[in-house]
Amino acid sequence: MDLLVVGLSHHTAPLALRESIALTPEELPVLLDGLVSDGGLAEACVLSTCNRTEIYGRLCAGGESGGVARVFARLRPQFPDSLQRHGFVLSGDDAVGHLFRVVAGLDSMVVGEHQISGQVSRAYGLACSAGTAGPLLHRAVPRALQVGRRVRSETSLSRGTASVAGAAVELTGRVFRDLSTCRVVAVGAGETVTTALRALRGKATGPLTVLNRTVAKAQALADEFGGDAGHLEHIPERVAAADILLAATDAPEPLVRAADVAPLLRRRKERPLLVLDLGVPRDVDPALREERGVYIYDLDDLQQIAERGRASRLDSVPQAQAIIAAAVTEFRRRRAGLETQPAIRALLDELLEFRREAIDGDKKLAHDEHAREAVERVTGRMVDRLLRRLAPRMKDGTIAPGDLLTVFGVEPPSGGGED
């Protein structure tokens, strides 16, 4: 019952390739369904961000990782070749260790960034909702989130600028000596733009405009940071009046087009425009780089800042790695114990399923990411503590395993094998 990881990331693939592979929110459920119905996976979770596209799962009996690439190719025909040239396939402890490092921020472009934890949690939540998360993912992902929290609390790995958005904001000082009067335009109203604005608004306190396809969402973000809101159709004139442009959406093509914006920018004469394009695919037409006074930084341009952030955190990396290594060993030990105790494994699977159904059934949690994470954390601890008390008694015969399973309505396992 080994974890499998198939994918590519900023460590292995250039931005242009990551852009072409990145999935839209509408495509994720389609891929999840295909992976478990035709891709050889018994369970699956897909993580698609600006820096990585990775499939986590468990193979069915007789399944092979090539099935994952084949199903993915229905959405992105270039994926099998891209995976062969720029991707990776991990299994067993290597896959578990990779998941733990990703959630802890050790594998991020900016080492220690914390956004990835929420992204993994949402990917897992989608897999649960789609019915593609199973016993292994129910154990591995919550444990990874727990390990990530421990790394952040016990080390200095997240100290200072710990997100791509925060690193991007550092660039503003290279263009503007005084940020207090800069006009800021944000295209998009998601987590990345929100994080960037939190870092930026302490310095750039001038006029702010948030543009988004859903104006109500733009208005909510604008209200938080003291600005106004508008629709994406206002991009040309708003960008032409801006000093700093932040852009991060999931649009498949650039929203800030050179043909629309360039003629207006030429009226600015020598007034600079700093563009922080944090989207994948990119939200700003690269042709705007040719315009005088326009400074565009995309995610690949942030690598230098990321490396500086990495250097400042090197002292914490060995401690974080030690925490993760110990967690991987403990995960393997506990999994091995479950494999030799079918009744205990069956009980854990049922408790995890109870937990998932309860969380997914609460409509309020579906719209509150932080509340869901808190509930997942608390209920995960409850399941763990309950099993720790019951397992020794099931092993020594104090409690008859069959009787306990009957109480919980669990079908007694016929053996210890997996599908």
RAWOPE-V85714 format. One line per field, one symbol per residue. psi: psi as a letter, one per 40 degrees, with the letter a starting at -180 (. if undefined). A space follows every 10 residues. Layout:
psi=???
//
This chain:
psi=giihhhaiae deiidddddd diiidddddd dddddedeee hdiihhhhad eihhhhahii heiidddddd ddeddgdedd dddddeaihi ibdddddddd dddeedeidh heiedddddd ddddddddde eehadddddd dddddddddd dddeifdeha hfiddddddd ddeddhdhed ehhhhhhifa dddddddddd eddgeahhhh hidhdddddd ddddefaiii ideedddddd eidhhhhhaf ieihdghddd dddddeeebe hihhhgheih iiehhdeede hhehhhhadd dedddddddd deeddedddd dddddddddd ddddddddde gddddddddd dddddddddd ehddddegdd dddddddddd dddddddddd dddddeedhh dddddddefh hhieaeii.
//
